[in-house]
């Protein structure tokens, strides 16, 4: 979901909940003009913190996910590194078992 879609959703929910621009803007500590521009999709320079305050005021949250084909996040890289470490450890233990078997058979 992009900012244009979020702005449209905010407007829809604000109206459904019977809130005016002034009321929601006041709850978010932003100007009515900023909120109106965000709802219209014309607030290109709105900060992330303001967006979070707006959606939180409506009881929503924002989940950030990596786009397909995008660069990996640090968490993705950490998870991949852990997976590679487990695979290397499993391969090492498998080879170690192969070496130990002939020794036991003697």
C-alpha positions, 0 to 999 in steps of 0.5 A, a space after each residue: 500500500 502506498 501513501 496515496 492509498 493510505 491517505 484515501 483509507 484515512 479519509 474513508 475511516 475519518 468520515 465513517 467515524 464522524 470526525 472532521 479534518 480539524 478533530 483528527 488533525 488535532 488528535 495527531 498534532 498536525 495542521 488541518 491543511 497537512 491532513 487534508 493534503 495527505 488524504 488527497 495524496 498531495 502531501 509529498 513531504 509528509 514525514 513517517 512520524 506524522 503518518 504513524 500518528 495519523 493512522 494510530 489516531 484511527 486505531 490502525 498500525 503500519 506494517 513495513 515489509 520488503 517488496 519482492 525483488 527489493 534489497 534485503 533488510 538487515 533482518 533478512 540478511 541475519 536470518 540468511 546468515 543463520 540458515 547458512 551457518 546451520 547448513 554448514 554445521 549439518 554438512 560438517 556433522 554429516 562428514 564427521 559421522 562418515 569418518 567415525 563409522 569406519 573407525 568403529 568398524 575396526 
